[in-house]
Every structure is written in structure tokens, then in C-alpha cells.
Amino acid sequence: MTTEIQQYKNCTILKNNNDYQILWSRGKEVLNFPISQELAERV
């Protein structure tokens, strides 16, 4: 199982097989949500 990480200025996209997640930090809290492949490709 390999996880790909794509770091952008304001967020991070994680790809694990066909599951995508977006992460971003708001001060002390880190938000993490599942997203579709289509949305991940648009970032």
C-alpha cells in the first residue's frame, strides 16, 4: 500500500489507491476530508 502526497501552497492531497483526501491547517487544527478523484485533479 503506497500513499502519494502532493503538497500545495494552501493544502495537501493524499492518494491511497483510489481514495483521495484533502488536508489543510487552520491554526492549531488540521482539517481532513475525503474528496473525489475529479476534485483532486483540479487542485
FIVO-486730 format. One line per field, with one value per residue: residue number from 0; z, x, y of N, C-alpha, C, O in turn. Coordinates in steps of 0.05 Angstrom, whole numbers, plus 32768, in hexadecimal, padded with zeros to 4 digits. Example, Ala and Ser with C-alpha at 12.3 -4.5 7.8 and 13.67 -1.06 7.14 Angstrom:
2
i 0;1
n_c3 809C;808E
n_c1 8108;8101
n_c2 7F8E;7FD3
ca_c3 809C;808F
ca_c1 80F6;8111
ca_c2 7FA6;7FEB
c_c3 809C;809D
c_c1 8108;8102
c_c2 7FBE;8001
o_c3 80A9;80A1
o_c1 811D;810C
o_c2 7FBE;8017
END
This chain:
43
i 0;1;2;3;4;5;6;7;8;9;10;11;12;13;14;15;16;17;18;19;20;21;22;23;24;25;26;27;28;29;30;31;32;33;34;35;36;37;38;39;40;41;42
n_c3 8000;7FEC;7FF9;7FD9;7FDB;7FD0;7FD4;7FDC;7FDA;7FFE;8010;8018;7FF2;7FF9;7FDD;7FDE;7FC3;7FA2;7FC1;7FD6;7FFD;801A;803D;8069;8090;80C6;80EC;812A;8120;80F4;80B9;8098;8062;803A;7FF3;7FAD;7F74;7F47;7F5D;7F78;7F4E;7F3A;7F5D
n_c1 8011;800F;8016;800B;8022;8010;8027;800F;8009;7FE0;7FC8;7FC8;7FC7;7FB6;7FC0;7FA9;7FAA;7F6E;7F57;7F4D;7F63;7F5E;7F85;7F8D;7FA8;7F8E;7FA4;7FAA;7F8D;7F85;7F66;7F45;7F2B;7F07;7F0B;7EF7;7F15;7F13;7F0F;7F40;7F63;7F5B;7F71
n_c2 7FE9;8029;806E;80A9;80EC;812E;816C;81AD;81F5;8206;81D7;818F;8154;8112;80D2;8092;8057;8056;807D;80BE;80F6;8136;8164;819A;81D0;81F6;8220;8206;81D9;81A0;8193;815E;813D;810E;810B;810D;80ED;810E;8142;8144;8145;8178;819C
ca_c3 8000;7FE9;7FFA;7FCB;7FE8;7FBF;7FE6;7FCF;7FEB;8013;8018;8011;7FE7;7FFD;7FCC;7FE7;7FAF;7F95;7FD5;7FD8;8014;801A;8058;806D;80AC;80CE;8106;8139;8117;80D9;80AD;8087;8056;8022;7FDB;7F95;7F63;7F36;7F6C;7F7E;7F36;7F35;7F70
ca_c1 8000;801F;8007;8017;801D;8015;8027;8009;800D;7FCB;7FBD;7FD6;7FB6;7FC0;7FB3;7FAF;7F9B;7F5B;7F4B;7F5A;7F5D;7F6A;7F8C;7F98;7FAA;7F82;7FB0;7FB1;7F7E;7F89;7F4D;7F4A;7F12;7F09;7F03;7EF6;7F2D;7F0F;7F16;7F5C;7F72;7F57;7F7F
ca_c2 8000;8041;8087;80BF;8105;8145;8184;81C6;820C;8208;81BE;8176;813F;80F7;80BE;8077;8047;8069;808E;80D8;8107;8151;816E;81B5;81D9;8210;8226;81EE;81C1;8196;8189;8147;8134;80FE;8119;80FD;80EF;8125;815A;8143;814D;8194;81AC
c_c3 8000;7FEA;7FEC;7FD8;7FD4;7FD0;7FD5;7FE3;8003;801D;8010;8007;7FEC;7FEB;7FD6;7FD6;7FA0;7FA9;7FD7;7FF0;8011;8037;8056;8089;80B0;80EA;8114;8130;80FA;80D0;8098;807C;803E;800A;7FC3;7F85;7F51;7F44;7F72;7F66;7F2F;7F47;7F65
c_c1 8012;800E;8017;800F;8023;8011;8022;800C;7FF9;7FC0;7FCF;7FC1;7FC4;7FB1;7FBC;7F9D;7F88;7F4C;7F5B;7F51;7F6B;7F6E;7F95;7F96;7F9D;7F8C;7FB7;7FA2;7F85;7F6F;7F54;7F2F;7F17;7EFE;7F03;7F10;7F2B;7F17;7F34;7F6D;7F6F;7F67;7F99
c_c2 8019;805A;809C;80D9;811B;815E;819D;81DD;820C;81ED;81A7;8162;8124;80E4;80A3;8065;805A;807A;80A8;80E7;8121;8159;818B;81BE;81F4;8216;820C;81D6;81BA;818A;8173;813D;8122;810E;8106;8100;8108;813F;815B;814C;816A;81A6;81B7
o_c3 8012;7FDD;7FF2;7FE0;7FC9;7FDA;7FC1;7FFB;801A;8030;8002;8014;7FE5;7FE9;7FD6;7FDB;7F93;7FA2;7FD9;7FF8;8006;8048;8044;8099;80A0;80FE;810A;8138;80EA;80DD;8089;808C;802F;800D;7FC5;7F89;7F4C;7F39;7F71;7F69;7F20;7F41;7F73
o_c1 8022;7FF9;802F;7FF8;8039;7FFB;8031;8011;8001;7FB1;7FE3;7FAC;7FDB;7F98;7FD4;7F85;7F92;7F38;7F74;7F3A;7F81;7F5D;7FA3;7F86;7FA0;7F7E;7FC9;7FA9;7F8A;7F64;7F67;7F1E;7F2B;7EEB;7F0F;7F1F;7F3F;7F24;7F40;7F82;7F7F;7F6A;7FA7
o_c2 801D;805B;80A1;80DD;811C;8163;81A1;81D8;8211;81ED;81AB;815F;8121;80E5;809D;8063;806C;8085;80A7;80E5;8123;8155;8193;81B4;8206;8211;81FE;81BF;81CC;8178;8177;8134;8126;811E;80F0;8113;8115;8150;8170;8158;8175;81BE;81C6
END
